[in-house]
Every structure is written in C-alpha cells, then in structure tokens.
Amino acid sequence: MVIERYFGIAFKPADETDLQIIIPMMTHLYEQDQIEFIAAEAMVALRGLLNRPEYGRVWLICEEERVIGYIVLTIGYSIEFKGLDAFIDELFIIEQARGKGVGKVAIEFLIHQCREIGIGAVHLEVEHENFSAQKFYRKVGFIDRGNYLMTRTTIS
C-alpha cells in the first residue's frame, strides 16, 4: 500500500481494516445531508468497492497520523465525455479540519488520480440547499451544467 502525500496531507488507500474508521464518518455525513444511513448496507457497498478497484477507489485523508476524513471515487463510462468518467461519491472531513484547505487538497489529489487512471471528467452531487458546498466546489473548478441529476433505484 502506497500512502501518497499531497501538499502536506496524506492519502491512504483504504482497505477492509479501515471500515471501522470510515463507517462512523459516513454516519456523520449522512446525518448532515439528512439521508437515511444503514451501516450494514454501507459496509456491503464499501466492501464491494474495496474489492473491485475497477469500480473506484476509497482513500483515508490523514493529517500527520490522524485520520481526518475520507473520499470515495466511483468510476463509470460516458459517451459524452469520450470514455471513463467518475463521481466523487463521498467526501467527508471532520469539523475540526474544515476551513483549512484540506478539501481543496483532497479534490486536487483526486483530480491527479483521475488523470493517472485516464478519467476524462469528474462529477459530483451536492444538495440544492448546501450553498457553502456549492461555493466550495465552484471554487475548485466544478461547474453547474444546468442539468438535473435524476435517480431511479432498481433494487426493491
């Protein structure tokens, strides 16, 4: 496992032993976004991603030896974007580390990783009411293309 340092922040590829660290942070993220969270289902989904790197990657975000967040990238394919594209599926930074540039470094790290993998476009989803997140994502280069992300689940 290679821990990469990017502008003083360490990014550790997550593995199954990190689930006990990630799940509590996921709980906070989902509460913050007012999304139902079922830990057992999240564990299954994370394991699926950790065991299939062609589907994406998960990294712990660390400052010195302390985990201060995590970021999840999922990989897809797009005709419009001429090949591989990806979603920043989740980005969480603990409150004490927010506002210090960690999010910006995490996005830049992720963009670098995407270039290495050959991903041509990165998307993300942000709540309509989360104006501070929208402002942050615009600041780091994301644009609102005027589209709506619409979803229909296929699993009952």
Secondary structure, 3 states (H helix, E strand, C coil): CCCEEECCEEEEECCHHHHHHHHHHHHHHHHHCCCCCCHHHHHHHHHHHHCCHHHEEEEEEEECCEEEEEEEEEEEEECCCCEEEEEEEEEEECHHHCCCCHHHHHHHHHHHHHHHHCCCEEEECCCCCCHHHHHHHHHCCCCCCCCCCCCCCCCC
